[in-house]
Amino acid sequence: MIESFVQYKHYDKLMERAILGAVLIEKTAITRLYGLLKPEHFYEDCNQFLCQRMFEMWQNGVSIDLLTVCASINHDKWAKITSDSIYWYVCELTKTVTSTAHLETHCMFIRQFYANRKVLEIKAGVDGGGDGIEALANLKTQIEDVFKINTSDDWQSIDEVLINGLISHMDNVKGKDIIGARSGFPTLDKMTYGFQAGQLIVIGARPSVGKSSFACSLALATAKQNIPVGIITLEMPNEQLGARLVSLESDIAFWRIWRNKLDDDQTNKVYNDMSGMSQLPMYLSDQSGVSISGIRAKAEKLKSRHGLGMLIIDYLQLMGTDDVKAGTREREVAKMSLACKVMAMEMKIPVILLAQLNRGSETGGGDKKPRLHNLRESGAIEQDADIVMMLHRDKLNEQELKSQGNYGPYDASLIIEKHRNGATCELPIKFDDDKMKFYEDGIVLNPMPLPNRYEPEEDDDENVTF
């Protein structure tokens, strides 16, 4: 490990100059360097300046050699950094090069030196006093920066991908119909093969259709497989979410549990079920206004303490933003959606992201079932997601049934509008209004394929044009 050789060293001027000298004399060196090093990784200011200039030249298609670099340098800016002549200094860089065979290794040494310097800065910051909260925030940012100093040279040959990756995966899933976390909906599992690590699954619905209730069903089913589940709820307190989960487990109406309107038998059942549920690996967080970086921090903390096999976020449009200069809300939502996908990939877990739909599906003609373009505030959501599912209930039909004295269960639909690795379809399900519970009425072996519903429609005021 490089770290063991350079753990007490903080810079190497000769190695820095050899790296930049290699770029001056070998045409392909800049492509080998780019992505491994950044200008700030260099210790000497003049080397930072030259590295930045070389990157700019390369990005603009300008050939890099001793003469072109010298000609492109602003001599006034250079004079503020060092008293050495730019021509002399660049010539000296080329003299330090003995071979470019180990250029990548030299880059990794420079990165480690930079990390060592950052650790010293962090230690000095801890002892610097000042406002405690601000100091901790700065310390957190600096530590995150150090952890980001990792190699981006992640290319694999097709041989490595096939032998070390694909064959291993095939051996692991051989004989299995479901290769991810089961959802509790057998037909859905048949279509998706289970929710898998690295996937971003978006569940969209209009308000009061039952996004949170559906998510609770997924969480309960996953936790029962001994897979740790984290639920970040931004619109209701943990206690209310807990009552919904208990209602699903006990099959007793939510309102009876929440208002404690239980008879003796129901009370016994609820407490027995609560006792059993308390052993499940399920963790809740109800802090409102949390940003995507805050969610990532929560998830990493949970994973380090208890493990994490699935994260559910309820819901996207209630998340705060880290970037005050992000611009429009659409851009903010797009950034958060992408960050959720990146989090799923890096943490190797499925991320279930609930999302609000606009009114287009309710005001349009036809069956009024939601479509991809009804995702509110950002078309980027559908681009980032591996699976997009829409929950649909015919509210007018439910009201008519209620007026006739029929209080459920009611027909509902789970519509898979996008599936990166499979087919799209519509799954008929049931909804029990009293228990806020979605369920399958028997296993549907042949889900209905989606009709061609993608003809353009006029957007309402809440829709966004992309």
C-alpha positions in Angstrom: 0.0 0.0 0.0 1.3 3.4 -0.9 0.0 4.9 2.3 2.4 2.8 4.4 5.4 4.2 2.5 4.5 7.9 2.7 2.4 8.2 5.9 4.9 10.7 7.4 5.8 12.6 4.2 3.8 15.7 3.1 5.4 16.6 -0.3 8.0 15.7 -2.8 9.0 18.6 -5.1 11.2 16.5 -7.4 8.3 14.0 -8.0 5.9 16.9 -8.7 8.3 18.3 -11.3 8.9 14.9 -12.9 5.1 14.5 -13.4 4.7 17.8 -15.1 7.9 17.3 -17.1 6.5 14.0 -18.4 3.4 15.9 -19.7 5.8 18.3 -21.6 7.7 15.5 -23.4 5.2 12.7 -23.9 1.9 13.3 -25.8 -0.2 10.7 -24.0 1.0 11.7 -20.5 -1.7 14.3 -20.0 -4.5 11.7 -20.6 -2.9 9.4 -18.0 -2.6 12.3 -15.5 -6.1 13.7 -16.0 -8.5 12.3 -13.5 -5.8 11.1 -11.1 -4.5 14.5 -10.1 -6.0 18.0 -9.6 -3.9 21.2 -9.5 -4.5 21.6 -5.7 -2.8 18.2 -5.1 0.6 19.8 -5.9 2.5 21.3 -3.0 4.4 24.1 -4.9 2.3 27.0 -6.1 4.1 27.2 -9.4 3.3 23.5 -10.1 -0.4 24.1 -9.2 -0.4 27.0 -11.7 1.2 24.9 -14.5 -1.0 21.9 -14.0 -4.1 24.1 -14.2 -2.8 25.7 -17.4 -2.0 22.3 -19.0 -5.4 21.0 -18.2 -7.0 24.1 -19.8 -4.9 23.6 -22.9 -5.7 20.0 -23.2 -9.5 20.6 -22.8 -9.3 23.2 -25.5 -7.4 20.9 -27.9 -4.1 22.8 -27.7 -1.0 20.7 -28.1 1.2 20.7 -25.0 5.0 21.0 -25.1 7.7 23.3 -23.7 7.1 26.1 -26.2 3.3 26.1 -26.3 3.1 26.1 -22.5 5.5 29.0 -22.2 3.7 30.9 -24.8 0.3 30.5 -23.1 1.5 31.6 -19.7 0.5 35.0 -18.4 3.9 36.3 -17.3 2.5 38.9 -14.8 0.6 36.1 -13.0 3.6 33.9 -13.1 5.8 36.6 -11.6 3.5 36.9 -8.6 4.1 33.2 -7.8 7.9 32.9 -8.3 10.9 34.9 -9.3 12.1 32.1 -11.5 11.9 32.6 -15.3 9.1 30.7 -16.8 11.4 29.4 -19.6 14.0 28.3 -17.2 11.5 26.6 -14.9 9.8 24.7 -17.7 13.1 23.5 -19.0 14.1 22.3 -15.6 10.9 20.2 -15.4 11.9 18.2 -18.4 15.4 17.5 -16.9 13.8 15.7 -14.0 12.1 13.0 -16.2 13.9 9.7 -16.3 11.0 7.6 -17.5 7.2 7.9 -17.7 6.6 4.2 -17.1 5.5 4.7 -13.6 3.6 8.0 -14.0 0.4 6.7 -12.4 2.3 5.5 -9.4 3.9 8.9 -9.0 0.4 10.5 -9.2 -0.8 8.2 -6.4 2.2 9.3 -4.2 1.3 12.9 -4.8 -2.3 12.3 -3.9 -1.2 10.7 -0.6 1.1 13.6 0.2 -1.8 15.9 -0.3 -4.0 13.8 2.0 -1.3 13.9 4.7 -1.2 17.7 4.5 -5.0 17.9 4.7 -4.9 15.7 7.8 -2.5 18.2 9.4 -4.8 21.1 8.5 -7.7 19.3 10.1 -5.8 18.7 13.3 -4.8 22.3 13.4 -8.4 23.3 12.9 -9.6 21.2 15.7 -7.3 23.0 18.1 -8.1 26.4 16.7 -11.0 27.3 18.9 -13.8 29.6 17.6 -17.4 28.9 17.3 -18.1 25.2 18.0 -20.9 24.6 15.5 -19.1 26.3 12.7 -15.9 24.6 13.5 -17.6 21.2 13.4 -19.3 22.0 10.1 -15.9 23.0 8.6 -14.3 19.9 10.0 -16.9 17.6 8.5 -16.4 19.2 5.1 -12.6 18.9 5.3 -12.8 15.2 6.3 -15.2 14.5 3.4 -12.7 16.1 1.0 -9.9 13.8 2.3 -12.1 10.8 1.7 -12.7 11.9 -1.9 -9.0 11.6 -2.6 -9.3 8.2 -4.3 -8.3 6.8 -7.6 -10.5 7.4 -10.6 -8.6 4.8 -12.7 -11.4 2.3 -12.5 -11.1 0.8 -16.0 -11.5 -3.0 -16.2 -10.7 -5.2 -19.1 -13.6 -7.2 -20.6 -11.8 -10.3 -19.3 -12.0 -9.0 -15.7 -15.6 -7.9 -16.1 -16.7 -11.3 -17.5 -14.7 -13.6 -15.2 -14.5 -11.7 -12.0 -17.9 -10.0 -12.3 -20.5 -11.6 -14.5 -19.6 -15.2 -13.9 -19.6 -14.6 -10.1 -23.0 -12.9 -10.4 -24.4 -15.8 -12.4 -23.2 -18.3 -9.9 -24.8 -16.3 -7.0 -28.3 -16.0 -8.7 -28.4 -19.5 -10.2 -31.7 -21.2 -9.4 -33.2 -18.1 -7.9 -36.3 -16.5 -9.2 -35.9 -13.4 -7.0 -32.4 -11.9 -6.8 -33.1 -8.8 -4.7 -35.2 -7.8 -1.7 -38.8 -9.0 -2.0 -41.5 -6.3 -1.9 -44.4 -8.3 -0.4 -46.2 -8.1 -3.7 -45.5 -11.5 -5.5 -46.3 -10.3 -9.0 -44.2 -7.2 -8.6 -41.3 -9.4 -7.6 -41.9 -11.6 -10.6 -41.5 -8.5 -12.8 -38.6 -6.8 -11.1 -36.8 -9.9 -9.7 -36.7 -8.0 -6.4 -35.2 -4.7 -5.5 -31.5 -4.8 -6.1 -28.4 -3.0 -4.9 -27.6 0.2 -6.8 -31.2 0.7 -8.0 -33.1 3.9 -7.7 -36.8 3.0 -7.6 -39.2 5.9 -7.8 -42.8 5.6 -6.7 -45.0 8.4 -7.9 -48.6 9.3 -6.9 -50.9 12.2 -6.4 -51.5 13.4 -2.8 -53.6 11.0 -0.6 -53.3 8.1 -3.0 -51.1 6.1 -0.6 -47.4 6.6 -1.4 -46.4 6.4 2.3 -48.7 3.4 2.9 -47.2 1.5 0.0 -43.7 2.4 1.2 -44.6 1.0 4.7 -45.6 -2.3 3.1 -42.3 -2.5 1.2 -40.3 -1.6 4.4 -42.1 -4.2 6.5 -41.7 -7.0 3.9 -38.0 -6.2 3.5 -37.3 -6.0 7.3 -38.9 -9.5 7.7 -36.2 -10.8 5.3 -33.7 -9.6 7.9 -32.6 -6.8 5.6 -32.0 -3.6 7.5 -34.3 -0.8 6.3 -34.0 2.9 6.9 -37.1 5.1 6.4 -36.6 8.9 6.2 -40.0 10.5 6.5 -40.2 14.2 5.8 -44.0 14.7 6.2 -45.1 12.8 9.3 -43.7 12.0 12.8 -42.1 8.7 13.5 -45.0 7.7 15.9 -47.6 8.1 13.1 -45.4 6.1 10.7 -45.1 3.5 13.4 -48.9 3.3 13.8 -49.2 2.7 10.1 -46.7 -0.2 10.3 -48.5 -1.7 13.2 -51.8 -1.4 11.4 -50.3 -3.4 8.4 -48.9 -6.1 10.7 -51.9 -6.5 12.9 -54.6 -6.0 10.2 -56.4 -3.6 12.5 -57.6 -0.2 11.3 -55.1 2.6 11.6 -57.5 5.0 13.2 -58.2 2.5 16.0 -54.5 2.2 16.8 -53.8 5.9 16.4 -56.7 7.0 18.6 -56.5 3.9 20.9 -60.1 2.8 20.2 -59.3 -0.9 20.7 -61.2 -3.6 22.4 -59.4 -6.1 24.7 -58.7 -8.7 21.9 -57.4 -5.9 19.6 -55.3 -4.5 22.4 -53.6 -7.8 23.0 -53.0 -8.4 19.4 -51.5 -4.9 18.8 -49.1 -5.3 21.7 -48.1 -8.8 20.7 -47.4 -7.6 17.2 -45.5 -4.6 18.4 -43.4 -6.9 20.5 -42.5 -8.9 17.5 -41.9 -5.9 15.3 -39.5 -4.4 17.8 -37.1 -7.1 16.8 -37.1 -6.2 13.1 -34.1 -4.3 11.6 -36.1 -1.2 10.8 -35.0 2.4 11.6 -37.0 5.6 11.3 -36.0 9.3 11.0 -38.5 12.2 10.9 -36.3 15.2 10.8 -37.9 17.7 8.3 -36.2 19.9 5.8 -33.1 17.6 5.6 -30.9 18.0 2.5 -29.6 15.3 0.3 -26.2 15.5 1.9 -27.9 15.2 5.3 -29.7 12.1 4.1 -26.5 10.6 2.8 -24.8 11.3 6.2 -27.8 9.7 8.0 -27.6 6.6 5.7 -23.9 6.2 6.1 -24.2 6.5 9.9 -27.0 3.9 10.0 -25.0 1.6 7.8 -21.9 1.8 10.0 -24.0 1.2 13.2 -26.6 -1.3 12.2 -26.1 -2.1 8.5 -28.4 -0.9 5.7 -29.9 -2.9 2.9 -32.6 -0.5 1.7 -33.3 3.2 2.1 -36.8 4.7 1.7 -37.2 8.5 1.3 -40.7 10.1 1.7 -40.6 12.2 -0.4 -38.4 13.9 -3.0 -40.1 17.3 -3.2 -39.9 17.9 0.6 -36.1 17.5 0.6 -34.0 20.6 1.2 -31.2 21.8 -1.0 -27.5 22.2 -0.2 -26.9 24.7 -3.0 -28.4 28.1 -2.5 -27.4 29.0 -6.1 -29.0 26.0 -7.6 -31.4 28.1 -9.6 -34.9 26.9 -10.4 -36.7 24.3 -8.3 -36.5 22.0 -11.3 -32.7 22.1 -11.2 -32.7 21.5 -7.5 -34.9 18.4 -7.9 -32.8 17.2 -10.7 -29.7 17.4 -8.6 -31.3 15.6 -5.7 -32.6 12.9 -8.0 -29.2 12.3 -9.4 -27.7 12.3 -5.9 -30.1 9.6 -4.8 -29.0 7.4 -7.8 -25.3 8.0 -7.0 -26.0 7.1 -3.3 -27.7 3.9 -4.3 -24.7 3.0 -6.5 -22.0 3.9 -4.0 -23.7 2.4 -1.0 -24.7 -0.7 -2.9 -28.3 -0.5 -1.7 -31.7 0.0 -3.4 -33.1 3.5 -2.7 -36.9 3.8 -2.8 -37.7 7.5 -3.6 -41.3 8.6 -3.3 -42.3 11.5 -5.5 -45.3 13.8 -6.0 -47.2 13.9 -9.3 -48.7 17.0 -10.9 -52.4 17.3 -11.7 -52.0 16.3 -15.3 -53.3 12.8 -14.7 -56.4 14.0 -13.0 -57.4 16.7 -15.4 -56.5 14.9 -18.6 -59.0 12.8 -20.6 -59.0 9.0 -20.9 -58.4 6.7 -18.0 -56.7 9.5 -15.9 -53.9 7.1 -15.0 -50.5 8.8 -14.3 -47.6 8.7 -16.8 -43.9 9.4 -16.7 -44.4 13.1 -17.6 -46.6 13.6 -14.6 -43.6 13.4 -12.3 -43.6 16.8 -10.7 -40.9 19.4 -11.1 -38.3 17.4 -13.0 -38.0 15.1 -16.0 -34.6 14.2 -14.7 -36.3 11.9 -12.2 -37.3 9.4 -14.8 -33.9 9.5 -16.4 -32.1 8.7 -13.2 -34.5 6.0 -12.0 -34.1 2.3 -12.8 -37.7 1.6 -12.1 -40.6 4.1 -12.0 -43.9 2.9 -10.6 -47.1 4.9 -10.3 -49.9 4.2 -7.8 -53.4 4.9 -9.1 -56.8 4.8 -7.4 -60.1 5.9 -9.1 -61.2 8.3 -6.4 -64.6 9.0 -8.1 -65.4 5.3 -8.2 -64.5 5.0 -4.5 -66.7 7.9 -3.6 -69.6 6.3 -5.5 -69.1 3.0 -3.8 -69.0 4.7 -0.4 -72.2 6.5 -1.1 -73.7 3.0 -1.7 -72.4 1.8 1.7 -69.5 -0.1 0.3 -66.3 0.8 2.3 -63.8 -1.3 0.5 -61.5 -2.9 -0.5 -61.2 -0.8 -3.6 -59.5 -1.5 -6.9 -56.1 0.1 -7.5 -53.3 -0.2 -9.9 -49.5 -0.3 -9.7 -48.2 0.8 -13.0 -44.6 0.1 -13.9 -43.9 3.0 -16.3 -40.2 2.4 -16.6 -38.1 -0.6 -16.0 -34.5 -0.4 -17.1 -34.0 -4.2 -17.1 -37.5 -5.5 -17.8 -40.9 -5.0 -19.2 -43.4 -2.3 -18.3 -46.9 -3.4 -17.2 -49.9 -2.6 -15.0 -50.6 -4.7 -11.9 -54.1 -4.8 -10.5 -54.0 -4.5 -6.7 -56.4 -3.7 -3.8 -56.5 -0.9 -1.3 -58.1 -1.1 2.1 -58.9 2.5 3.1 -59.5 1.6 6.7 -56.0 0.1 7.2 -54.2 2.2 4.6 -53.1 -1.1 3.1 -52.3 -2.1 -0.5 -52.2 -5.8 -1.3 -52.5 -8.3 -4.1 -55.8 -10.1 -4.4 -54.1 -13.4 -5.3 -51.1 -13.8 -7.6 -51.6 -12.3 -11.1 -49.6 -14.5 -13.3 -50.0 -12.4 -16.4 -49.8 -8.6 -15.7 -51.4 -6.4 -18.2 -48.8 -4.9 -20.6 -49.1 -1.1 -20.8 -50.9 0.3 -23.8 -49.3 2.9 -26.0 -50.1 5.9 -23.7 -47.3 8.2 -24.7 -49.0 10.5 -27.1 -48.2 14.1 -26.3 -50.7 16.0 -24.0 -51.0 19.6 -23.0 -49.4 20.2 -19.6 -51.3 22.0 -16.8 -49.8 24.8 -14.8 -47.8 22.5 -12.5 -46.2 20.6 -15.4 -42.7 21.5 -16.5 -41.6 21.6 -20.0 -38.3 19.9 -20.7 
